[in-house]
Amino acid sequence: MFTESSHPHPAVNEIEDVPDVSAHWYRAVTDLAADAPGWLRAPAPVATEAIILIFLGLFVLTWWRARAGGDRQLTAALLAPVATAVAYLGSELLKTWWQQERPCRAVRDIAATLAECPEPGDWSLPSNHSAIAAASAVALAFAWRRLAVAAVLLALLEGFSRVYVGAHYPHDVIAGFLLGALVATAVMPLTGPLTPTTHRIRSHRAFRTALDSRQAAASR
């Protein structure tokens, strides 16, 4: 959807608490999006949401693979989405505290944005999508190293897409990346201490199908 705010906007250098360079880069990227061919513009609002679903699919794939592995591997697979959820909650708390207006409302004379501008009160800093993407990438790198490069590239694409569709300033994305990466880096080392707990739960009959494909296969 192509939208343009009807609200009056202050000049770029008058936007409170927003670095001028970030506002200028936001304008440059949204101008780039406006001038892009239709086949690049039309799918962008869908793609920026779909990347989050791809990460969800990677979590499911990682869990499914880990069912045939050791307890530590399974613990990491289960902890990865938890780390991402914690990053999301942290991002929401920071948004509520900082209350930075969305750039699609604050930056003057921008081209029509590809995504609909969120309602007032849906704050901009940090970018939730970027925090989720960064936390997912770091957590997946811990849980399944072979996914690391693909996950990082997906996260970078997600961050760029948030600016491209007009939803965030670049510094919102950077803040989201830092938050997500830091949270996942702090949470994922809990894999070791939590592995004995995973072993006990995994040994319980009620959880064998969901957590241990080895025993399920052996019982056939």
Residue frames as qw, qx, qy, qz and C-alpha x, y, z in Angstrom:
[[0.000, 0.890, 0.455, 0.000, 0.00, 0.00, 0.00],
 [0.434, 0.281, -0.002, 0.856, 1.35, 3.45, -0.93],
 [0.291, -0.849, -0.437, 0.063, 0.61, 6.09, 1.66],
 [0.347, 0.374, -0.153, 0.846, 1.69, 9.58, 2.51],
 [0.255, -0.505, -0.609, 0.556, 1.04, 11.30, 5.81],
 [0.066, 0.784, 0.379, 0.487, -1.28, 14.33, 5.71],
 [0.507, -0.787, -0.195, 0.294, 0.24, 15.76, 8.89],
 [0.229, 0.929, -0.244, 0.156, 2.56, 18.77, 8.76],
 [0.907, -0.085, -0.141, 0.387, 6.20, 17.81, 9.16],
 [0.291, -0.886, 0.201, 0.301, 9.09, 19.69, 10.72],
 [0.486, 0.741, -0.462, -0.033, 12.26, 20.18, 8.71],
 [0.878, 0.076, -0.437, 0.177, 14.75, 17.32, 8.91],
 [0.438, 0.267, -0.501, 0.697, 17.14, 19.24, 11.17],
 [0.357, -0.386, 0.249, -0.813, 14.31, 20.13, 13.55],
 [0.830, -0.225, -0.444, -0.253, 13.28, 16.57, 14.40],
 [0.420, -0.697, 0.454, -0.364, 13.93, 16.15, 18.09],
 [0.658, -0.383, 0.643, -0.084, 16.25, 13.31, 19.15],
 [0.876, 0.383, 0.283, 0.080, 16.75, 12.13, 15.56],
 [0.470, -0.421, 0.401, 0.665, 20.28, 12.34, 14.08],
 [0.405, 0.683, -0.138, -0.592, 20.25, 14.41, 10.90],
 [0.104, 0.401, -0.835, -0.362, 22.26, 11.76, 9.05],
 [0.247, 0.191, 0.943, -0.118, 19.61, 9.15, 9.87],
 [0.415, 0.657, 0.390, -0.494, 16.80, 11.38, 8.62],
 [0.288, 0.664, -0.438, -0.533, 18.73, 12.12, 5.43],
 [0.016, -0.201, 0.958, 0.205, 19.42, 8.43, 4.82],
 [0.366, 0.402, 0.775, -0.321, 15.76, 7.68, 5.46],
 [0.427, 0.714, 0.054, -0.552, 14.78, 10.22, 2.84],
 [0.166, 0.545, -0.702, -0.427, 17.35, 8.82, 0.38],
 [0.144, -0.008, 0.989, 0.041, 16.16, 5.21, 0.79],
 [0.394, 0.543, 0.640, -0.374, 12.46, 6.06, 0.57],
 [0.360, 0.708, -0.219, -0.566, 13.17, 8.14, -2.55],
 [0.039, 0.345, -0.890, -0.297, 15.00, 5.13, -3.96],
 [0.282, 0.256, 0.909, -0.169, 11.97, 2.97, -3.19],
 [0.411, 0.667, 0.311, -0.538, 9.60, 5.46, -4.81],
 [0.343, 0.681, -0.433, -0.481, 11.69, 5.48, -8.01],
 [0.296, -0.217, 0.923, 0.117, 12.12, 1.70, -8.12],
 [0.386, -0.020, -0.690, -0.612, 10.25, -0.37, -10.71],
 [0.707, -0.283, -0.011, -0.648, 6.88, -1.72, -9.70],
 [0.888, -0.029, -0.458, -0.024, 8.11, -5.29, -9.33],
 [0.465, 0.132, -0.580, 0.656, 10.42, -4.08, -6.54],
 [0.232, -0.268, 0.254, -0.900, 7.90, -1.79, -4.86],
 [0.713, -0.237, -0.287, -0.594, 4.77, -3.93, -4.78],
 [0.832, -0.184, -0.521, 0.048, 6.10, -6.98, -2.88],
 [0.290, 0.407, -0.520, 0.693, 8.16, -4.98, -0.37],
 [0.481, -0.414, 0.293, -0.715, 5.46, -4.50, 2.32],
 [0.958, -0.115, -0.106, -0.241, 4.72, -8.23, 2.21],
 [0.764, 0.315, -0.448, 0.342, 8.37, -9.25, 2.10],
 [0.034, 0.537, -0.496, 0.681, 9.29, -7.22, 5.18],
 [0.717, -0.312, 0.321, -0.534, 6.75, -9.23, 7.19],
 [0.957, 0.161, -0.204, -0.128, 7.48, -12.53, 5.44],
 [0.439, 0.522, -0.627, 0.378, 11.13, -12.51, 6.55],
 [0.394, -0.393, 0.583, -0.592, 9.97, -12.82, 10.16],
 [0.918, 0.035, 0.145, -0.368, 7.91, -15.85, 9.15],
 [0.753, 0.456, -0.461, 0.115, 10.99, -17.33, 7.47],
 [0.041, 0.493, -0.700, 0.515, 12.85, -17.05, 10.77],
 [0.716, -0.177, 0.405, -0.541, 9.94, -18.81, 12.47],
 [0.935, 0.272, -0.151, -0.171, 10.23, -21.58, 9.91],
 [0.492, 0.531, -0.612, 0.319, 13.96, -21.86, 10.58],
 [0.351, -0.410, 0.624, -0.565, 13.24, -22.23, 14.31],
 [0.895, 0.028, 0.209, -0.392, 10.84, -25.09, 13.55],
 [0.817, 0.454, -0.353, 0.044, 13.38, -26.71, 11.23],
 [0.168, 0.567, -0.670, 0.449, 16.11, -26.37, 13.86],
 [0.606, -0.269, 0.531, -0.527, 13.88, -27.94, 16.53],
 [0.942, 0.202, 0.000, -0.269, 12.90, -30.80, 14.21],
 [0.648, 0.522, -0.513, 0.213, 16.53, -31.53, 13.41],
 [0.069, -0.532, 0.652, -0.536, 17.55, -31.31, 17.07],
 [0.852, -0.206, 0.174, -0.450, 15.05, -34.01, 18.05],
 [0.964, 0.185, -0.171, 0.090, 17.49, -36.53, 16.57],
 [0.420, 0.595, -0.448, 0.518, 20.51, -34.96, 18.27],
 [0.476, -0.105, -0.670, 0.560, 21.92, -34.69, 21.75],
 [0.271, -0.753, -0.542, 0.258, 20.45, -32.90, 24.74],
 [0.272, -0.507, 0.031, 0.817, 22.63, -29.82, 24.32],
 [0.076, 0.096, 0.597, 0.793, 21.65, -29.45, 20.67],
 [0.194, -0.620, -0.721, -0.242, 17.97, -29.69, 21.57],
 [0.320, -0.683, -0.369, 0.542, 18.38, -27.18, 24.39],
 [0.188, -0.297, 0.251, 0.902, 19.90, -24.65, 22.00],
 [0.052, -0.302, -0.708, -0.636, 17.09, -25.23, 19.50],
 [0.286, -0.702, -0.652, 0.003, 14.44, -24.64, 22.17],
 [0.360, -0.615, -0.206, 0.670, 16.24, -21.64, 23.65],
 [0.290, 0.086, 0.396, 0.867, 16.64, -19.82, 20.31],
 [0.138, -0.624, -0.513, -0.573, 13.01, -18.65, 20.00],
 [0.493, -0.731, -0.392, 0.262, 13.00, -17.78, 23.71],
 [0.448, -0.308, 0.072, 0.836, 15.96, -15.45, 23.16],
 [0.088, 0.312, 0.479, 0.816, 14.11, -13.85, 20.27],
 [0.331, -0.730, -0.557, -0.217, 10.97, -13.37, 22.35],
 [0.509, -0.625, -0.230, 0.545, 13.00, -11.69, 25.11],
 [0.323, -0.064, 0.265, 0.906, 14.56, -9.36, 22.53],
 [0.092, -0.538, -0.568, -0.615, 11.11, -8.45, 21.24],
 [0.441, -0.766, -0.459, 0.087, 9.82, -7.68, 24.73],
 [0.493, -0.445, -0.033, 0.746, 12.90, -5.55, 25.41],
 [0.193, 0.193, 0.420, 0.866, 12.31, -3.66, 22.18],
 [0.242, -0.692, -0.569, -0.373, 8.70, -2.98, 23.09],
 [0.504, -0.705, -0.317, 0.386, 9.72, -1.65, 26.50],
 [0.405, -0.247, 0.159, 0.866, 12.30, 0.68, 24.95],
 [0.045, 0.449, 0.543, 0.708, 9.75, 1.93, 22.42],
 [0.360, -0.775, -0.508, -0.109, 7.31, 2.80, 25.19],
 [0.526, -0.615, -0.138, 0.570, 10.02, 4.58, 27.16],
 [0.366, -0.156, 0.298, 0.867, 11.61, 6.51, 24.29],
 [0.328, 0.737, 0.523, -0.275, 8.43, 7.36, 22.32],
 [0.138, -0.372, 0.441, 0.805, 10.07, 8.45, 19.08],
 [0.621, 0.537, 0.192, -0.537, 7.60, 9.36, 16.34],
 [0.774, 0.244, 0.520, 0.268, 7.63, 7.34, 13.14],
 [0.268, -0.302, 0.360, 0.841, 9.63, 8.92, 10.31],
 [0.102, 0.428, 0.724, 0.532, 6.65, 8.66, 7.96],
 [0.184, -0.869, -0.460, -0.001, 5.01, 11.24, 10.23],
 [0.441, -0.763, -0.014, 0.473, 8.04, 13.31, 11.20],
 [0.430, -0.211, 0.447, 0.756, 10.10, 13.80, 8.03],
 [0.356, 0.677, 0.135, -0.630, 8.89, 16.54, 5.71],
 [0.521, 0.661, -0.280, -0.461, 8.20, 16.12, 2.00],
 [0.353, -0.269, 0.881, 0.163, 9.04, 12.45, 1.70],
 [0.409, 0.075, -0.693, -0.589, 7.84, 10.33, -1.17],
 [0.823, -0.220, -0.023, -0.523, 4.80, 8.18, -0.52],
 [0.283, -0.436, 0.842, -0.145, 5.92, 5.25, 1.62],
 [0.430, 0.090, -0.824, -0.357, 5.43, 1.69, 0.42],
 [0.338, -0.339, -0.851, 0.214, 3.93, 0.54, 3.71],
 [0.293, -0.797, -0.349, -0.396, 1.08, 2.24, 5.51],
 [0.105, 0.482, -0.483, 0.723, 2.29, 4.59, 8.23],
 [0.387, -0.316, -0.824, 0.268, 1.49, 3.05, 11.64],
 [0.299, -0.831, -0.398, -0.249, -1.05, 4.71, 13.88],
 [0.012, -0.718, 0.360, -0.595, 0.12, 7.47, 16.27],
 [0.674, -0.523, 0.392, -0.343, 1.50, 5.90, 19.42],
 [0.975, 0.087, 0.117, 0.168, 3.12, 3.04, 17.52],
 [0.202, -0.896, 0.306, 0.250, 6.63, 4.29, 18.19],
 [0.691, 0.666, -0.277, -0.030, 9.70, 3.95, 16.03],
 [0.315, 0.606, -0.656, 0.320, 12.83, 3.40, 18.17],
 [0.154, -0.394, 0.786, 0.452, 14.02, 0.66, 18.19],
 [0.626, 0.198, -0.476, -0.585, 12.73, -1.38, 15.26],
 [0.779, -0.185, 0.499, -0.331, 10.97, -4.48, 16.58],
 [0.912, 0.403, -0.020, -0.078, 11.43, -6.30, 13.30],
 [0.445, 0.686, -0.512, 0.262, 15.17, -5.61, 13.35],
 [0.374, -0.512, 0.655, -0.412, 15.49, -6.71, 16.97],
 [0.900, 0.039, 0.346, -0.263, 13.65, -9.95, 16.18],
 [0.807, 0.559, -0.187, 0.036, 15.75, -10.54, 13.06],
 [0.208, 0.692, -0.610, 0.324, 19.07, -9.93, 14.81],
 [0.561, -0.369, 0.628, -0.394, 18.15, -12.06, 17.82],
 [0.936, 0.220, 0.183, -0.206, 16.95, -14.83, 15.50],
 [0.660, 0.646, -0.366, 0.117, 20.16, -14.73, 13.46],
 [0.020, -0.612, 0.694, -0.379, 22.43, -14.88, 16.50],
 [0.707, -0.201, 0.543, -0.407, 20.34, -17.56, 18.22],
 [0.927, 0.347, 0.037, -0.140, 20.22, -19.70, 15.09],
 [0.451, 0.684, -0.539, 0.195, 23.98, -19.35, 14.69],
 [0.326, -0.456, 0.725, -0.401, 24.33, -20.80, 18.20],
 [0.787, 0.028, 0.481, -0.386, 21.79, -23.56, 17.60],
 [0.839, 0.334, 0.395, 0.170, 22.79, -24.58, 14.06],
 [0.333, -0.596, 0.291, 0.670, 26.04, -23.10, 12.85],
 [0.377, 0.167, 0.689, 0.596, 25.42, -23.91, 9.20],
 [0.102, 0.807, 0.559, 0.160, 22.50, -21.48, 9.19],
 [0.364, -0.613, -0.141, 0.687, 24.62, -18.58, 10.44],
 [0.192, -0.128, 0.393, 0.890, 25.44, -16.91, 7.12],
 [0.103, -0.462, -0.705, -0.528, 21.92, -17.28, 5.71],
 [0.324, -0.735, -0.561, 0.199, 20.38, -16.03, 8.96],
 [0.310, -0.515, -0.019, 0.799, 22.63, -12.97, 9.10],
 [0.084, 0.070, 0.535, 0.838, 21.86, -12.11, 5.47],
 [0.205, -0.613, -0.714, -0.269, 18.15, -12.44, 6.18],
 [0.349, -0.703, -0.387, 0.484, 18.49, -10.15, 9.19],
 [0.236, -0.312, 0.213, 0.896, 20.33, -7.52, 7.14],
 [0.042, -0.307, -0.670, -0.675, 17.66, -7.72, 4.45],
 [0.281, -0.702, -0.652, 0.044, 14.97, -7.30, 7.08],
 [0.322, -0.595, -0.176, 0.715, 16.69, -4.22, 8.50],
 [0.114, -0.103, 0.415, 0.897, 17.04, -2.59, 5.10],
 [0.113, -0.459, -0.761, -0.445, 13.44, -3.41, 4.22],
 [0.243, -0.700, -0.561, 0.370, 12.16, -1.54, 7.29],
 [0.115, -0.535, 0.091, 0.832, 13.70, 1.66, 5.95],
 [0.072, 0.029, 0.715, 0.695, 12.81, 0.84, 2.34],
 [0.133, -0.572, -0.769, -0.253, 9.09, 0.57, 3.08],
 [0.062, -0.605, -0.025, -0.793, 9.21, 3.77, 5.14],
 [0.693, -0.583, -0.411, -0.108, 8.55, 2.31, 8.58],
 [0.701, -0.618, -0.045, 0.352, 11.83, 3.20, 10.31],
 [0.100, 0.921, -0.375, -0.038, 14.88, 5.44, 10.36],
 [0.712, 0.382, -0.555, 0.199, 18.23, 3.71, 9.83],
 [0.025, 0.430, -0.678, 0.595, 19.17, 4.36, 13.46],
 [0.781, -0.177, 0.232, -0.552, 15.99, 2.54, 14.57],
 [0.932, 0.232, -0.270, -0.072, 17.24, -0.49, 12.66],
 [0.438, 0.479, -0.614, 0.449, 20.75, -0.25, 14.09],
 [0.364, -0.389, 0.533, -0.657, 19.35, 0.02, 17.62],
 [0.910, -0.024, 0.076, -0.407, 17.14, -3.01, 16.98],
 [0.798, 0.371, -0.455, 0.133, 20.09, -4.98, 15.63],
 [0.163, 0.479, -0.650, 0.568, 22.22, -4.15, 18.67],
 [0.599, -0.277, 0.410, -0.630, 19.45, -4.99, 21.11],
 [0.949, 0.102, -0.076, -0.289, 18.56, -8.28, 19.44],
 [0.698, 0.418, -0.525, 0.250, 22.16, -9.40, 19.08],
 [0.027, -0.468, 0.628, -0.621, 23.02, -8.50, 22.69],
 [0.740, -0.204, 0.305, -0.564, 19.97, -10.27, 24.11],
 [0.955, 0.190, -0.191, -0.124, 20.59, -13.44, 22.09],
 [0.508, 0.491, -0.583, 0.401, 24.28, -13.38, 23.01],
 [0.261, -0.410, 0.585, -0.649, 23.29, -13.16, 26.68],
 [0.821, -0.076, 0.231, -0.517, 20.56, -15.83, 26.55],
 [0.864, 0.320, -0.359, -0.148, 22.07, -18.53, 24.35],
 [0.279, 0.454, -0.768, 0.356, 25.00, -19.35, 26.71],
 [0.600, -0.239, 0.493, -0.583, 22.33, -20.66, 29.10],
 [0.816, 0.222, -0.443, -0.298, 22.27, -23.72, 26.83],
 [0.433, 0.288, -0.792, 0.319, 24.88, -25.46, 28.99],
 [0.180, -0.121, 0.678, -0.703, 23.25, -24.91, 32.38],
 [0.685, 0.124, 0.174, -0.697, 19.81, -25.84, 31.02],
 [0.515, 0.294, -0.749, -0.295, 20.91, -29.02, 29.24],
 [0.052, 0.006, -0.947, 0.317, 20.37, -31.30, 32.30],
 [0.438, 0.301, 0.444, -0.721, 16.82, -29.95, 32.58],
 [0.600, 0.395, -0.385, -0.579, 16.22, -30.72, 28.92],
 [0.301, 0.214, -0.929, -0.024, 17.50, -34.25, 29.49],
 [0.175, 0.145, 0.826, -0.516, 15.05, -34.82, 32.35],
 [0.539, 0.415, 0.185, -0.709, 12.09, -33.43, 30.42],
 [0.496, 0.426, -0.606, -0.454, 13.08, -35.29, 27.28],
 [0.123, 0.135, -0.977, 0.110, 13.15, -38.57, 29.18],
 [0.429, 0.212, 0.593, -0.648, 9.55, -38.17, 30.27],
 [0.354, 0.290, 0.857, 0.238, 7.15, -40.24, 28.20],
 [0.252, 0.807, 0.458, -0.275, 4.77, -37.33, 27.64],
 [0.106, 0.878, -0.204, -0.420, 7.44, -35.32, 25.81],
 [0.601, -0.211, 0.662, 0.395, 9.22, -38.02, 23.82],
 [0.551, 0.590, 0.536, 0.247, 7.34, -37.46, 20.57],
 [0.149, 0.984, 0.086, 0.042, 7.98, -33.72, 20.60],
 [0.202, -0.896, 0.394, 0.041, 11.55, -33.78, 21.87],
 [0.368, -0.469, 0.789, 0.148, 13.19, -37.08, 20.96],
 [0.776, 0.400, -0.248, -0.421, 12.84, -38.69, 17.55],
 [0.235, 0.427, -0.871, 0.068, 15.52, -41.22, 18.52],
 [0.288, 0.000, 0.854, -0.433, 13.34, -42.92, 21.11],
 [0.672, 0.385, 0.185, -0.605, 10.28, -42.63, 18.88],
 [0.601, 0.496, -0.557, -0.287, 12.14, -44.43, 16.09],
 [0.094, 0.311, -0.921, 0.215, 13.50, -47.07, 18.48],
 [0.456, 0.084, 0.684, -0.563, 10.03, -47.88, 19.77],
 [0.687, 0.369, -0.197, -0.594, 8.67, -48.73, 16.31]]
